[in-house]
Amino acid sequence: MNWTEFTAVALIHLLAVASPGPDFAIVVRQSLHYGRNSALATSLGIGVGILVHVAYSLIGLSVVIATTPWLFNVIKYLATGYLLYLAWGAIRAQPAAPNSDSDTSGNQAHVPTTLYKSFTIGFITNGINPKATLFFLSLFTLVIDPSTALNVKLFYGGYLAMATAAWFCFLSMILNHNKVIYVLRHYSYWVDRAMGALLIVVALGILFT
């Protein structure tokens, strides 16, 4: 076990996961519309999505994807279309009715959904993100030494998945704190629009990268 290498992996991942992106926007929207449990399920889906990138990086497919223009473009267009679809739903959000009740506990959803759907949204959002493909390509070719043992690389992958899920679960809990969720839902119209705009920016960034 190379602890210097692991520290580098952990720090780079922390910087990447903490920066606003599609995962962040999705967790905020899930918290806003469906409550804490849905946001936590989405966070777990994001963490499991990391394993997709780890898997193909370990078997060398990330290099194939990054060096095969048509294949990378297919993933890029799929990711762009999916994020724009999510952004369209956010941009179309309407202001809440003046007399509508608002749950401030973060435990109850405004609109019924299932934990499976919430998990799937997180998994797909992270799993098809081509920026994550390039991130893991760089990580497994430039940061992690090729001679590093496979079991150590598997440990890294497991850590990255768990750390990602833990970060977004922590974010979900913060967002669903009584005072925070009250503010979010009080300004839900603008929060939706802001998250929609963020998703559009990310999608266009992916498309033109």
MARVEXSE-171457 format. One record per residue: chain; x, y, z of N, C-alpha, C in turn. Coordinates in pm, whole numbers. Layout:
+--------+--------+---------+--------+---------+----------+--------+--------+---------+--------+
| chaine | n.east | n.north |   n.up | ca.east | ca.north |  ca.up | c.east | c.north |   c.up |
+--------+--------+---------+--------+---------+----------+--------+--------+---------+--------+
|      A |      X |       Y |      Z |       X |        Y |      Z |      X |       Y |      Z |
...
+--------+--------+---------+--------+---------+----------+--------+--------+---------+--------+
This chain:
+--------+--------+---------+--------+---------+----------+--------+--------+---------+--------+
| chaine | n.east | n.north |   n.up | ca.east | ca.north |  ca.up | c.east | c.north |   c.up |
+--------+--------+---------+--------+---------+----------+--------+--------+---------+--------+
|      A |     84 |    -119 |      0 |       0 |        0 |      0 |     88 |     124 |      0 |
|      A |     72 |     210 |   -102 |     148 |      333 |   -113 |     63 |     447 |    -58 |
|      A |     92 |     487 |     66 |       7 |      587 |    131 |     24 |     726 |     69 |
|      A |    141 |     754 |     13 |     159 |      882 |    -57 |     69 |     888 |   -180 |
|      A |     64 |     778 |   -254 |     -22 |      771 |   -372 |   -169 |     781 |   -332 |
|      A |   -205 |     710 |   -226 |    -345 |      714 |   -179 |   -383 |     856 |   -136 |
|      A |   -293 |     925 |    -69 |    -321 |     1063 |    -27 |   -345 |    1152 |   -147 |
|      A |   -263 |    1134 |   -251 |    -280 |     1212 |   -374 |   -416 |    1184 |   -437 |
|      A |   -453 |    1055 |   -444 |    -583 |     1016 |   -500 |   -696 |    1079 |   -420 |
|      A |   -687 |    1072 |   -288 |    -792 |     1124 |   -200 |   -807 |    1276 |   -215 |
|      A |   -696 |    1347 |   -221 |    -702 |     1494 |   -232 |   -757 |    1538 |   -366 |
|      A |   -712 |    1473 |   -473 |    -762 |     1507 |   -607 |   -912 |    1479 |   -615 |
|      A |   -953 |    1366 |   -559 |   -1096 |     1331 |   -561 |  -1177 |    1431 |   -480 |
|      A |  -1124 |    1475 |   -365 |   -1195 |     1572 |   -281 |  -1220 |    1702 |   -357 |
|      A |  -1117 |    1749 |   -428 |   -1133 |     1872 |   -507 |  -1236 |    1854 |   -617 |
|      A |  -1235 |    1736 |   -680 |   -1327 |     1710 |   -791 |  -1471 |    1698 |   -742 |
|      A |  -1492 |    1623 |   -634 |   -1628 |     1594 |   -589 |  -1692 |    1717 |   -523 |
|      A |  -1609 |    1806 |   -467 |   -1664 |     1923 |   -399 |  -1700 |    2036 |   -494 |
|      A |  -1652 |    2029 |   -619 |   -1683 |     2134 |   -715 |  -1824 |    2115 |   -770 |
|      A |  -1900 |    2225 |   -786 |   -2038 |     2212 |   -836 |  -2043 |    2151 |   -975 |
|      A |  -2134 |    2059 |   -993 |   -2151 |     1991 |  -1121 |  -2288 |    1927 |  -1126 |
|      A |  -2310 |    1836 |  -1220 |   -2442 |     1774 |  -1233 |  -2484 |    1696 |  -1110 |
|      A |  -2389 |    1628 |  -1044 |   -2424 |     1553 |   -923 |  -2477 |    1646 |   -814 |
|      A |  -2409 |    1756 |   -796 |   -2452 |     1856 |   -697 |  -2591 |    1909 |   -729 |
|      A |  -2612 |    1944 |   -855 |   -2741 |     2000 |   -895 |  -2854 |    1900 |   -873 |
|      A |  -2829 |    1773 |   -902 |   -2932 |     1670 |   -886 |  -2966 |    1650 |   -739 |
|      A |  -2866 |    1648 |   -653 |   -2891 |     1630 |   -510 |  -2971 |    1747 |   -454 |
|      A |  -2940 |    1868 |   -499 |   -3016 |     1986 |   -454 |  -3162 |    1975 |   -497 |
|      A |  -3185 |    1937 |   -622 |   -3323 |     1926 |   -671 |  -3399 |    1814 |   -601 |
|      A |  -3333 |    1703 |   -578 |   -3400 |     1593 |   -508 |  -3438 |    1635 |   -366 |
|      A |  -3349 |    1708 |   -301 |   -3378 |     1757 |   -166 |  -3496 |    1853 |   -168 |
|      A |  -3497 |    1939 |   -266 |   -3600 |     2041 |   -275 |  -3738 |    1982 |   -300 |
|      A |  -3747 |    1886 |   -389 |   -3877 |     1835 |   -432 |  -3921 |    1707 |   -362 |
|      A |  -3827 |    1624 |   -323 |   -3865 |     1493 |   -273 |  -3820 |    1463 |   -130 |
|      A |  -3740 |    1549 |    -71 |   -3702 |     1530 |     67 |  -3572 |    1456 |     90 |
|      A |  -3542 |    1436 |    219 |   -3414 |     1382 |    260 |  -3389 |    1240 |    211 |
|      A |  -3485 |    1151 |    228 |   -3464 |     1011 |    190 |  -3435 |     996 |     41 |
|      A |  -3505 |    1073 |    -40 |   -3482 |     1068 |   -185 |  -3343 |    1120 |   -218 |
|      A |  -3303 |    1229 |   -152 |   -3170 |     1285 |   -176 |  -3061 |    1186 |   -135 |
|      A |  -3082 |    1115 |    -24 |   -2986 |     1014 |     20 |  -2977 |     898 |    -79 |
|      A |  -3092 |     856 |   -132 |   -3092 |      749 |   -232 |  -3018 |     793 |   -358 |
|      A |  -3039 |     918 |   -399 |   -2969 |      972 |   -515 |  -2819 |     976 |   -489 |
|      A |  -2781 |    1014 |   -367 |   -2639 |     1019 |   -330 |  -2575 |     881 |   -339 |
|      A |  -2647 |     778 |   -293 |   -2596 |      642 |   -303 |  -2583 |     599 |   -449 |
|      A |  -2679 |     641 |   -532 |   -2671 |      612 |   -675 |  -2549 |     675 |   -739 |
|      A |  -2516 |     797 |   -697 |   -2396 |      865 |   -748 |  -2271 |     788 |   -708 |
|      A |  -2269 |     741 |   -582 |   -2154 |      662 |   -536 |  -2137 |     534 |   -614 |
|      A |  -2247 |     464 |   -641 |   -2239 |      340 |   -719 |  -2198 |     370 |   -863 |
|      A |  -2242 |     485 |   -915 |   -2202 |      526 |  -1049 |  -2051 |     538 |  -1063 |
|      A |  -1985 |     576 |   -954 |   -1839 |      585 |   -954 |  -1776 |     450 |   -988 |
|      A |  -1841 |     342 |   -942 |   -1787 |      208 |   -966 |  -1784 |     174 |  -1115 |
|      A |  -1876 |     232 |  -1192 |   -1875 |      211 |  -1337 |  -1744 |     264 |  -1395 |
|      A |  -1708 |     386 |  -1356 |   -1583 |      445 |  -1406 |  -1461 |     368 |  -1358 |
|      A |  -1465 |     323 |  -1232 |   -1354 |      246 |  -1177 |  -1337 |     116 |  -1254 |
|      A |  -1449 |      50 |  -1285 |   -1444 |      -80 |  -1352 |  -1378 |     -70 |  -1489 |
|      A |  -1425 |      24 |  -1572 |   -1367 |       29 |  -1706 |  -1227 |      90 |  -1705 |
|      A |  -1194 |     166 |  -1601 |   -1057 |      217 |  -1590 |   -960 |     103 |  -1557 |
|      A |  -1003 |      12 |  -1471 |    -918 |     -100 |  -1432 |   -891 |    -195 |  -1547 |
|      A |   -987 |    -210 |  -1636 |    -966 |     -304 |  -1748 |   -918 |    -233 |  -1875 |
|      A |   -891 |    -103 |  -1862 |    -831 |      -29 |  -1973 |   -928 |      30 |  -2072 |
|      A |  -1059 |      19 |  -2048 |   -1156 |       72 |  -2144 |  -1158 |     224 |  -2146 |
|      A |  -1116 |     288 |  -2037 |   -1117 |      435 |  -2035 |  -1023 |     490 |  -2143 |
|      A |   -910 |     420 |  -2164 |    -817 |      463 |  -2269 |   -880 |     445 |  -2406 |
|      A |   -950 |     333 |  -2425 |   -1018 |      307 |  -2553 |  -1123 |     415 |  -2579 |
|      A |  -1202 |     447 |  -2476 |   -1308 |      548 |  -2490 |  -1249 |     684 |  -2524 |
|      A |  -1142 |     721 |  -2452 |   -1083 |      853 |  -2471 |  -1009 |     866 |  -2603 |
|      A |   -964 |     754 |  -2661 |    -886 |      759 |  -2786 |   -967 |     714 |  -2907 |
|      A |  -1096 |     688 |  -2888 |   -1184 |      651 |  -2999 |  -1289 |     761 |  -3012 |
|      A |  -1267 |     856 |  -3103 |   -1352 |      975 |  -3111 |  -1501 |     944 |  -3121 |
|      A |  -1542 |     850 |  -3206 |   -1685 |      828 |  -3226 |  -1749 |     771 |  -3100 |
|      A |  -1677 |     684 |  -3027 |   -1731 |      624 |  -2905 |  -1743 |     729 |  -2795 |
|      A |  -1638 |     810 |  -2783 |   -1643 |      917 |  -2683 |  -1754 |    1016 |  -2715 |
|      A |  -1774 |    1045 |  -2844 |   -1880 |     1138 |  -2884 |  -2018 |    1082 |  -2853 |
|      A |  -2037 |     952 |  -2871 |   -2165 |      891 |  -2837 |  -2196 |     912 |  -2689 |
|      A |  -2097 |     885 |  -2603 |   -2116 |      906 |  -2458 |  -2141 |    1053 |  -2429 |
|      A |  -2068 |    1139 |  -2498 |   -2081 |     1283 |  -2475 |  -2220 |    1332 |  -2513 |
|      A |  -2272 |    1287 |  -2628 |   -2406 |     1330 |  -2671 |  -2515 |    1274 |  -2580 |
|      A |  -2498 |    1150 |  -2535 |   -2595 |     1092 |  -2442 |  -2598 |    1171 |  -2312 |
|      A |  -2480 |    1202 |  -2260 |   -2472 |     1278 |  -2135 |  -2531 |    1418 |  -2151 |
|      A |  -2499 |    1483 |  -2263 |   -2552 |     1617 |  -2288 |  -2704 |    1615 |  -2297 |
|      A |  -2758 |    1519 |  -2372 |   -2903 |     1509 |  -2386 |  -2972 |    1483 |  -2254 |
|      A |  -2915 |    1394 |  -2173 |   -2976 |     1361 |  -2044 |  -2974 |    1481 |  -1950 |
|      A |  -2861 |    1553 |  -1945 |   -2852 |     1670 |  -1857 |  -2944 |    1782 |  -1904 |
|      A |  -2956 |    1800 |  -2035 |   -3048 |     1902 |  -2087 |  -3193 |    1866 |  -2057 |
|      A |  -3224 |    1736 |  -2060 |   -3358 |     1689 |  -2024 |  -3389 |    1724 |  -1878 |
|      A |  -3292 |    1699 |  -1790 |   -3311 |     1734 |  -1649 |  -3320 |    1885 |  -1631 |
|      A |  -3239 |    1958 |  -1706 |   -3239 |     2104 |  -1696 |  -3373 |    2162 |  -1743 |
|      A |  -3431 |    2103 |  -1849 |   -3559 |     2149 |  -1901 |  -3667 |    2139 |  -1794 |
|      A |  -3666 |    2028 |  -1720 |   -3763 |     2012 |  -1613 |  -3744 |    2115 |  -1503 |
|      A |  -3619 |    2151 |  -1475 |   -3592 |     2250 |  -1372 |  -3629 |    2391 |  -1419 |
|      A |  -3595 |    2424 |  -1542 |   -3622 |     2558 |  -1594 |  -3772 |    2584 |  -1601 |
|      A |  -3851 |    2480 |  -1625 |   -3996 |     2497 |  -1640 |  -4067 |    2509 |  -1504 |
|      A |  -3993 |    2504 |  -1395 |   -4056 |     2512 |  -1262 |  -4136 |    2640 |  -1248 |
|      A |  -4250 |    2628 |  -1183 |   -4339 |     2741 |  -1162 |  -4340 |    2781 |  -1015 |
|      A |  -4365 |    2908 |   -985 |   -4373 |     2951 |   -845 |  -4483 |    2875 |   -772 |
|      A |  -4460 |    2847 |   -643 |   -4559 |     2777 |   -563 |  -4682 |    2865 |   -542 |
|      A |  -4797 |    2801 |   -530 |   -4920 |     2875 |   -502 |  -4908 |    2944 |   -366 |
|      A |  -4963 |    3065 |   -351 |   -4949 |     3141 |   -227 |  -4996 |    3066 |   -104 |
|      A |  -5100 |    2984 |   -115 |   -5156 |     2915 |      1 |  -5113 |    2769 |     13 |
|      A |  -5016 |    2730 |    -70 |   -4975 |     2589 |    -66 |  -4897 |    2561 |     61 |
|      A |  -4916 |    2441 |    116 |   -4844 |     2401 |    236 |  -4702 |    2363 |    200 |
|      A |  -4612 |    2388 |    289 |   -4471 |     2355 |    265 |  -4417 |    2278 |    383 |
|      A |  -4368 |    2160 |    357 |   -4309 |     2079 |    462 |  -4166 |    2125 |    485 |
|      A |  -4132 |    2162 |    605 |   -3999 |     2213 |    634 |  -3911 |    2112 |    705 |
|      A |  -3958 |    1991 |    722 |   -3879 |     1893 |    795 |  -3777 |    1822 |    709 |
|      A |  -3797 |    1825 |    578 |   -3707 |     1754 |    488 |  -3734 |    1605 |    485 |
|      A |  -3838 |    1559 |    554 |   -3866 |     1416 |    559 |  -3974 |    1373 |    463 |
|      A |  -4051 |    1465 |    416 |   -4165 |     1430 |    332 |  -4151 |    1498 |    196 |
|      A |  -4180 |    1426 |     92 |   -4165 |     1480 |    -43 |  -4284 |    1565 |    -82 |
|      A |  -4259 |    1663 |   -169 |   -4367 |     1741 |   -226 |  -4442 |    1660 |   -330 |
|      A |  -4368 |    1583 |   -407 |   -4426 |     1504 |   -514 |  -4384 |    1359 |   -492 |
|      A |  -4478 |    1264 |   -497 |   -4443 |     1124 |   -471 |  -4337 |    1073 |   -569 |
|      A |  -4244 |     996 |   -518 |   -4146 |      929 |   -601 |  -4102 |     805 |   -526 |
|      A |  -4016 |     726 |   -586 |   -3966 |      607 |   -518 |  -3817 |     620 |   -495 |
|      A |  -3767 |     548 |   -396 |   -3623 |      551 |   -369 |  -3546 |     490 |   -485 |
|      A |  -3607 |     392 |   -552 |   -3541 |      331 |   -668 |  -3520 |     433 |   -779 |
|      A |  -3623 |     513 |   -807 |   -3611 |      617 |   -910 |  -3505 |     719 |   -871 |
|      A |  -3504 |     756 |   -744 |   -3405 |      853 |   -696 |  -3264 |     797 |   -710 |
|      A |  -3247 |     670 |   -673 |   -3117 |      604 |   -688 |  -3075 |     601 |   -834 |
|      A |  -3168 |     566 |   -922 |   -3138 |      555 |  -1065 |  -3094 |     688 |  -1124 |
|      A |  -3161 |     796 |  -1083 |   -3122 |      929 |  -1131 |  -2977 |     959 |  -1096 |
|      A |  -2939 |     932 |   -970 |   -2801 |      955 |   -929 |  -2703 |     868 |  -1005 |
|      A |  -2739 |     741 |  -1022 |   -2651 |      647 |  -1091 |  -2628 |     688 |  -1236 |
|      A |  -2735 |     722 |  -1307 |   -2722 |      758 |  -1448 |  -2647 |     889 |  -1463 |
|      A |  -2680 |     988 |  -1378 |   -2616 |     1118 |  -1388 |  -2465 |    1107 |  -1377 |
|      A |  -2418 |    1026 |  -1283 |   -2274 |     1010 |  -1266 |  -2216 |     911 |  -1367 |
|      A |  -2288 |     802 |  -1393 |   -2234 |      695 |  -1475 |  -2207 |     732 |  -1620 |
|      A |  -2285 |     827 |  -1676 |   -2265 |      862 |  -1817 |  -2194 |     996 |  -1835 |
|      A |  -2138 |    1049 |  -1727 |   -2069 |     1177 |  -1735 |  -1932 |    1160 |  -1799 |
|      A |  -1911 |    1210 |  -1921 |   -1781 |     1190 |  -1987 |  -1667 |    1263 |  -1918 |
|      A |  -1699 |    1369 |  -1842 |   -1594 |     1436 |  -1767 |  -1539 |    1343 |  -1659 |
|      A |  -1627 |    1262 |  -1603 |   -1581 |     1162 |  -1506 |  -1492 |    1059 |  -1574 |
|      A |  -1525 |    1026 |  -1700 |   -1441 |      933 |  -1776 |  -1300 |     988 |  -1789 |
|      A |  -1288 |    1114 |  -1825 |   -1156 |     1175 |  -1840 |  -1085 |    1187 |  -1706 |
|      A |  -1162 |    1216 |  -1600 |   -1104 |     1226 |  -1467 |  -1041 |    1093 |  -1426 |
|      A |  -1115 |     984 |  -1446 |   -1063 |      853 |  -1406 |   -953 |     805 |  -1500 |
|      A |   -960 |     846 |  -1626 |    -851 |      815 |  -1717 |   -723 |     879 |  -1665 |
|      A |   -730 |    1007 |  -1628 |    -612 |     1078 |  -1577 |   -566 |    1016 |  -1445 |
|      A |   -662 |     982 |  -1360 |    -629 |      928 |  -1229 |   -555 |     795 |  -1240 |
|      A |   -607 |     706 |  -1325 |    -551 |      571 |  -1334 |   -430 |     561 |  -1427 |
|      A |   -398 |     669 |  -1498 |    -281 |      663 |  -1586 |   -170 |     759 |  -1542 |
|      A |   -206 |     871 |  -1477 |    -107 |      971 |  -1442 |    -77 |     975 |  -1293 |
|      A |   -176 |     947 |  -1210 |    -157 |      957 |  -1065 |   -124 |     821 |  -1004 |
|      A |   -199 |     718 |  -1043 |    -177 |      584 |   -990 |    -74 |     512 |  -1076 |
|      A |     32 |     466 |  -1015 |     140 |      399 |  -1087 |     87 |     270 |  -1150 |
|      A |    120 |     246 |  -1279 |      76 |      123 |  -1346 |    118 |      -5 |  -1272 |
|      A |    227 |       3 |  -1196 |     276 |     -115 |  -1125 |    203 |    -139 |   -993 |
|      A |    113 |     -47 |   -955 |      36 |      -65 |   -832 |    -47 |    -193 |   -842 |
|      A |    -47 |    -272 |   -736 |    -116 |     -401 |   -736 |   -266 |    -382 |   -759 |
|      A |   -327 |    -482 |   -824 |    -469 |     -474 |   -857 |   -556 |    -460 |   -732 |
|      A |   -520 |    -534 |   -625 |    -601 |     -525 |   -504 |   -594 |    -386 |   -443 |
|      A |   -483 |    -317 |   -459 |    -471 |     -180 |   -409 |   -557 |     -87 |   -494 |
|      A |   -555 |    -108 |   -627 |    -640 |      -28 |   -715 |   -788 |     -49 |   -683 |
|      A |   -824 |    -172 |   -651 |    -962 |     -201 |   -612 |   -997 |    -129 |   -483 |
|      A |   -900 |    -123 |   -392 |    -921 |      -49 |   -268 |   -944 |      99 |   -298 |
|      A |   -862 |     155 |   -387 |    -881 |      294 |   -428 |  -1022 |     316 |   -483 |
|      A |  -1062 |     224 |   -572 |   -1194 |      237 |   -633 |  -1306 |     233 |   -531 |
|      A |  -1295 |     138 |   -437 |   -1396 |      130 |   -332 |  -1400 |     255 |   -247 |
|      A |  -1281 |     307 |   -217 |   -1274 |      432 |   -139 |  -1341 |     546 |   -214 |
|      A |  -1310 |     560 |   -344 |   -1367 |      670 |   -422 |  -1519 |     663 |   -426 |
|      A |  -1573 |     542 |   -441 |   -1718 |      525 |   -443 |  -1779 |     562 |   -308 |
|      A |  -1720 |     510 |   -200 |   -1775 |      537 |    -67 |  -1759 |     683 |    -28 |
|      A |  -1643 |     742 |    -62 |   -1620 |      883 |    -29 |  -1717 |     973 |   -104 |
|      A |  -1745 |     939 |   -230 |   -1840 |     1018 |   -309 |  -1979 |    1009 |   -249 |
|      A |  -2023 |     887 |   -220 |   -2155 |      868 |   -159 |  -2164 |     940 |    -25 |
|      A |  -2057 |     930 |     56 |   -2057 |      994 |    187 |  -2067 |    1146 |    175 |
|      A |  -1995 |    1203 |     77 |   -1999 |     1347 |     59 |  -2139 |    1395 |     23 |
|      A |  -2202 |    1326 |    -70 |   -2335 |     1371 |   -113 |  -2443 |    1336 |    -10 |
|      A |  -2422 |    1231 |     68 |   -2514 |     1204 |    179 |  -2503 |    1316 |    284 |
|      A |  -2379 |    1357 |    312 |   -2358 |     1470 |    404 |  -2424 |    1596 |    351 |
|      A |  -2406 |    1621 |    220 |   -2470 |     1737 |    158 |  -2622 |    1728 |    168 |
|      A |  -2675 |    1607 |    148 |   -2820 |     1587 |    157 |  -2872 |    1620 |    297 |
|      A |  -2798 |    1577 |    398 |   -2839 |     1604 |    536 |  -2836 |    1754 |    566 |
|      A |  -2732 |    1823 |    516 |   -2723 |     1968 |    537 |  -2838 |    2039 |    467 |
|      A |  -2863 |    1999 |    342 |   -2969 |     2064 |    264 |  -3107 |    2041 |    326 |
|      A |  -3124 |    1929 |    395 |   -3254 |     1897 |    451 |  -3266 |    1934 |    598 |
|      A |  -3171 |    2010 |    649 |   -3188 |     2067 |    782 |  -3307 |    2162 |    779 |
|      A |  -3381 |    2167 |    887 |   -3507 |     2244 |    889 |  -3494 |    2385 |    832 |
|      A |  -3393 |    2458 |    879 |   -3379 |     2598 |    836 |  -3337 |    2606 |    690 |
|      A |  -3246 |    2516 |    649 |   -3198 |     2521 |    511 |  -3309 |    2484 |    413 |
|      A |  -3382 |    2376 |    443 |   -3487 |     2332 |    351 |  -3600 |    2433 |    346 |
|      A |  -3623 |    2504 |    458 |   -3727 |     2608 |    457 |  -3689 |    2718 |    359 |
|      A |  -3563 |    2761 |    365 |   -3517 |     2867 |    273 |  -3522 |    2817 |    130 |
|      A |  -3475 |    2692 |    107 |   -3476 |     2636 |    -28 |  -3616 |    2632 |    -86 |
|      A |  -3712 |    2587 |     -5 |   -3848 |     2573 |    -55 |  -3918 |    2709 |    -63 |
|      A |  -3877 |    2801 |     21 |   -3934 |     2937 |     13 |  -3896 |    3002 |   -119 |
|      A |  -3775 |    2970 |   -164 |   -3727 |     3024 |   -292 |  -3713 |    2912 |   -395 |
|      A |  -3800 |    2813 |   -387 |   -3788 |     2694 |   -472 |  -3785 |    2728 |   -620 |
|      A |  -3866 |    2825 |   -660 |   -3872 |     2864 |   -802 |  -3734 |    2906 |   -851 |
|      A |  -3666 |    2989 |   -771 |   -3535 |     3039 |   -812 |  -3428 |    2932 |   -798 |
|      A |  -3440 |    2848 |   -697 |   -3343 |     2738 |   -681 |  -3352 |    2644 |   -801 |
|      A |  -3475 |    2611 |   -842 |   -3495 |     2526 |   -959 |  -3430 |    2588 |  -1082 |
|      A |  -3458 |    2715 |  -1101 |   -3402 |     2784 |  -1218 |  -3249 |    2785 |  -1213 |
|      A |  -3193 |    2808 |  -1095 |   -3048 |     2812 |  -1081 |  -2987 |    2675 |  -1110 |
|      A |  -3049 |    2568 |  -1057 |   -2997 |     2434 |  -1082 |  -3013 |    2396 |  -1229 |
|      A |  -3123 |    2440 |  -1290 |   -3141 |     2417 |  -1433 |  -3034 |    2486 |  -1515 |
|      A |  -3003 |    2610 |  -1478 |   -2899 |     2685 |  -1547 |  -2763 |    2617 |  -1531 |
|      A |  -2736 |    2568 |  -1409 |   -2610 |     2498 |  -1384 |  -2600 |    2372 |  -1470 |
|      A |  -2709 |    2298 |  -1481 |   -2709 |     2177 |  -1564 |  -2687 |    2210 |  -1711 |
|      A |  -2745 |    2320 |  -1757 |   -2725 |     2363 |  -1897 |  -2578 |    2398 |  -1921 |
|      A |  -2519 |    2473 |  -1827 |   -2379 |     2510 |  -1841 |  -2290 |    2386 |  -1845 |
|      A |  -2316 |    2291 |  -1754 |   -2238 |     2168 |  -1751 |  -2256 |    2089 |  -1880 |
|      A |  -2383 |    2079 |  -1926 |   -2412 |     2004 |  -2047 |  -2340 |    2064 |  -2168 |
|      A |  -2345 |    2197 |  -2180 |   -2278 |     2263 |  -2292 |  -2125 |    2250 |  -2280 |
|      A |  -2077 |    2253 |  -2155 |   -1934 |     2234 |  -2135 |  -1891 |    2095 |  -2181 |
|      A |  -1972 |    1994 |  -2152 |   -1944 |     1858 |  -2197 |  -1951 |    1850 |  -2349 |
|      A |  -2053 |    1913 |  -2407 |   -2075 |     1904 |  -2551 |  -1958 |    1965 |  -2629 |
|      A |  -1905 |    2077 |  -2582 |   -1803 |     2148 |  -2659 |  -1662 |    2121 |  -2609 |
|      A |  -1648 |    2023 |  -2518 |   -1513 |     1987 |  -2473 |  -1449 |    1894 |  -2576 |
+--------+--------+---------+--------+---------+----------+--------+--------+---------+--------+
